[in-house]
Amino acid sequence: MIQCDYNSAVKRMSRPSRLALVVSQSEDGRANIITLVWFMRTSKEPPMFAISIGITRYSHKLLSKSRKFVLAIPSIKMAKQVLQCGTTSGEDIDKIKKFNIKVKRGKLSDIPILLDAVANFECKTITQIRSGDHTIFIGEVKYSWQNENENLNQLLSIPENKNYEVLAKDGRYVLGTVK
Ligand SMILES: Cc1cc2nc3c(=O)[nH]c(=O)nc-3n(C[C@H](O)[C@H](O)[C@H](O)COP(=O)(O)O)c2cc1C
């Protein structure tokens, strides 16, 4: 074991990682999607998720006002869209329209669920905690959805090596699946 700088050690732990898309909504009813790797399950009863959102993101503004969100787990079908949602801001564009993201109305609110995801969780925000340059929003799951295709794999943030297939790449972001 050798001591090193923080970034080198983090690089060793951060790939592969699961990905999530978080859908939130503005006061005028327009939904927006952000790509995340920083999310986790935090309670079983009741079921809860935590998501960590940079304070400069447009989604941060929306999540701070509207106390609901949808957490979607993207499938391999969504590789390009996941990169697009993670490299553009909803302040400037309507990502759902521009990137042809298939949506359907959920049960909790007007915030849509994503049809090409492997699963969707409709959440009510319970609390939030500032963590440096991010805010952790904690949501309680009210309704859960799964894709009817059980063989549809989830998309991952991957290392570039022979064990993984690259499906989309943009600079430091590499997305794909296990071979
Ligand atoms: C693979 C990937 C993972 C990301 N993970 C996070 C994350 O965990 N938290 C975060 O705040 N931003 C994360 N981002 C960056 C946001 O998705 C990005 O800044 C996005 O453009 C913000 O959109 P918005 O301004 O519409 O909210 C990630 C981006 C990518 C491509």
The ligand as an SDF file (V2000), in Angstrom:
LIG
                    3D

 31 33  0  0  0  0  0  0  0  0999 V2000
  -21.3130   10.3420  -15.7890 C   0  0  0  0  0  0  0  0  0  0  0  0
  -21.6670   11.6210  -15.0860 C   0  0  0  0  0  0  0  0  0  0  0  0
  -21.8280   11.6590  -13.7060 C   0  0  0  0  0  0  0  0  0  0  0  0
  -22.1580   12.8510  -13.0360 C   0  0  0  0  0  0  0  0  0  0  0  0
  -22.3790   12.8110  -11.6640 N   0  0  0  0  0  0  0  0  0  0  0  0
  -22.8000   13.9380  -11.0350 C   0  0  0  0  0  0  0  0  0  0  0  0
  -23.1490   13.8900   -9.6370 C   0  0  0  0  0  0  0  0  0  0  0  0
  -23.1010   12.8520   -8.9760 O   0  0  0  0  0  0  0  0  0  0  0  0
  -23.5750   15.0640   -9.0620 N   0  0  0  0  0  0  0  0  0  0  0  0
  -23.6720   16.2440   -9.7460 C   0  0  0  0  0  0  0  0  0  0  0  0
  -24.0590   17.2820   -9.1830 O   0  0  0  0  0  0  0  0  0  0  0  0
  -23.3410   16.3100  -11.0840 N   0  0  0  0  0  0  0  0  0  0  0  0
  -22.9350   15.1770  -11.7200 C   0  0  0  0  0  0  0  0  0  0  0  0
  -22.6490   15.2170  -13.0660 N   0  0  0  0  0  0  0  0  0  0  0  0
  -22.6920   16.5170  -13.7730 C   0  0  0  0  0  0  0  0  0  0  0  0
  -24.1170   16.9480  -14.1490 C   0  0  0  0  0  0  0  0  0  0  0  0
  -24.8530   15.8730  -14.7010 O   0  0  0  0  0  0  0  0  0  0  0  0
  -24.0050   18.1110  -15.1640 C   0  0  0  0  0  0  0  0  0  0  0  0
  -23.3690   19.2100  -14.5550 O   0  0  0  0  0  0  0  0  0  0  0  0
  -25.3310   18.5330  -15.7830 C   0  0  0  0  0  0  0  0  0  0  0  0
  -25.0510   19.2590  -16.9470 O   0  0  0  0  0  0  0  0  0  0  0  0
  -26.1870   19.3710  -14.8420 C   0  0  0  0  0  0  0  0  0  0  0  0
  -27.4080   19.6250  -15.4690 O   0  0  0  0  0  0  0  0  0  0  0  0
  -28.4330   20.7680  -14.9750 P   0  0  0  0  0  0  0  0  0  0  0  0
  -27.6520   22.0530  -14.9770 O   0  0  0  0  0  0  0  0  0  0  0  0
  -29.5280   20.7370  -16.0110 O   0  0  0  0  0  0  0  0  0  0  0  0
  -28.8960   20.3980  -13.6200 O   0  0  0  0  0  0  0  0  0  0  0  0
  -22.3110   14.0420  -13.7530 C   0  0  0  0  0  0  0  0  0  0  0  0
  -22.1440   14.0280  -15.1540 C   0  0  0  0  0  0  0  0  0  0  0  0
  -21.8370   12.8280  -15.8210 C   0  0  0  0  0  0  0  0  0  0  0  0
  -21.7070   12.8240  -17.3210 C   0  0  0  0  0  0  0  0  0  0  0  0
  1  2  1  0
  2  3  1  0
  2 30  2  0
  3  4  2  0
  4  5  1  0
  4 28  1  0
  5  6  2  0
  6  7  1  0
  6 13  1  0
  7  8  2  0
  7  9  1  0
  9 10  1  0
 10 11  2  0
 10 12  1  0
 12 13  2  0
 13 14  1  0
 14 15  1  0
 14 28  1  0
 15 16  1  0
 16 17  1  0
 16 18  1  0
 18 19  1  0
 18 20  1  0
 20 21  1  0
 20 22  1  0
 22 23  1  0
 23 24  1  0
 24 25  2  0
 24 26  1  0
 24 27  1  0
 28 29  2  0
 29 30  1  0
 30 31  1  0
M  END
$$$$
